[in-house]
Amino acid sequence: MLPKLVFAMLVMTVASGLLAVDEFNAAVITKVDGNKVTFYTIAKGGQKRDEITLPVAENATIATARFNKEEKKIEAGDPLKGGLKNDAFKNKKGTRARITTDHDNKKITEILTFRTS
């Protein structure tokens, strides 16, 4: 009985890992070219990592980021008018955002922009 339980837990752990999406919480978008977005992430300590360019899925959420105080998490706020053509992506210093990709890390499924001053 115990070996079956351990095996079942192992299978569930592996399966959930395969279905996981990736979230880049500390991302800076440097370029938007059509449906392709170039961004870099910031490692702990403030070091800039290599730039990544990924296409954006057709049904992707492009919105402002909003902090839900009750659930203590970041979620989508108001949609950005014009999507990737919005002025928020024309900042020469880059646009701070939270980027979520699909389970293969091949397409962006959500971009939540943070307000910069």
C-alpha atoms as one frame of an Amber mdcrd trajectory, in Angstrom:
protein
   0.000   0.000   0.000   2.732   2.465   0.952   4.738   1.904  -2.269   1.608
   2.641  -4.337   1.032   5.866  -2.419   4.643   6.978  -2.869   4.490   6.156
  -6.598   1.200   8.064  -7.002   2.677  11.119  -5.273   5.759  10.962  -7.496
   3.621  10.806 -10.660   1.516  13.764  -9.521   4.614  15.810  -8.699   6.187
  15.151 -12.101   2.911  15.804 -13.949   2.314  19.110 -12.175   5.872  20.179
 -12.996   5.300  19.493 -16.681   2.156  21.618 -16.757   3.661  24.565 -14.913
   3.884  27.929 -16.602   6.735  30.318 -16.061   6.287  33.772 -14.557   8.879
  36.508 -14.798   7.953  38.896 -11.983  10.895  41.254 -12.369  10.894  41.747
 -16.137  11.721  44.837 -18.173  10.333  44.988 -21.705  12.855  46.692 -23.986
  11.273  46.212 -27.416   7.964  45.334 -29.035   8.099  44.403 -32.711   4.718
  43.298 -34.031   3.734  40.376 -31.825   7.277  39.737 -30.552   8.401  41.085
 -27.201  12.023  41.395 -26.087  12.622  41.563 -22.344  15.169  40.824 -19.664
  14.715  39.725 -16.106  16.434  41.005 -13.008  18.111  38.495 -10.709  18.311
  38.844  -6.955  20.859  41.530  -6.230  19.653  43.637  -9.157  21.757  42.016
 -11.870  20.362  42.127 -15.411  20.015  38.725 -17.092  20.222  37.994 -20.830
  17.452  39.325 -23.068  14.741  36.954 -24.279  12.495  37.453 -27.322   9.193
  35.560 -27.464   6.015  35.852 -29.534   2.786  36.839 -27.801  -0.152  34.434
 -28.033  -3.197  35.759 -29.916  -5.410  35.456 -26.831  -2.849  36.910 -24.411
  -3.905  39.253 -21.625  -2.251  42.683 -21.933  -3.198  44.762 -18.892  -1.983
  46.804 -15.964  -0.913  44.944 -12.833  -3.064  45.278  -9.739  -2.310  44.020
  -6.229  -5.204  42.147  -4.628  -4.880  42.943  -0.919  -7.270  40.196   0.204
  -5.484  37.378  -1.640  -2.084  39.094  -1.445  -1.216  38.504  -5.085  -0.766
  40.388  -8.329  -3.557  40.060 -10.867  -4.718  41.656 -14.105  -6.163  45.136
 -13.780  -7.518  47.272 -16.614  -6.729  46.064 -20.165  -4.259  48.279 -22.036
  -6.004  49.969 -24.953  -4.311  48.989 -28.193  -2.557  46.017 -26.588   1.119
  45.912 -27.571   0.739  49.223 -29.437  -0.054  51.057 -26.205   2.224  53.960
 -25.227   3.232  52.023 -22.100   5.624  50.009 -24.297   7.316  53.074 -25.808
   9.336  53.992 -22.716  13.003  54.321 -23.729  14.131  52.998 -20.347  11.916
  49.929 -20.731   8.606  48.921 -19.251   8.492  47.015 -15.962   6.142  44.067
 -16.194   5.179  40.628 -15.004   5.314  38.207 -17.928   3.712  34.765 -17.970
   4.535  32.174 -20.621   2.901  28.921 -21.696   4.113  25.588 -20.336   6.693
  25.260 -23.144   8.086  28.788 -22.604   7.472  29.421 -26.311   4.723  32.076
 -26.149   3.768  34.865 -23.809   0.250  34.398 -22.449   0.050  37.426 -20.126
   1.771  40.793 -19.725   0.912  42.893 -16.684   2.611  46.278 -16.691   3.643
  48.140 -13.550   3.326  51.880 -13.272   6.633  53.695 -13.435   7.293  57.203
 -12.257
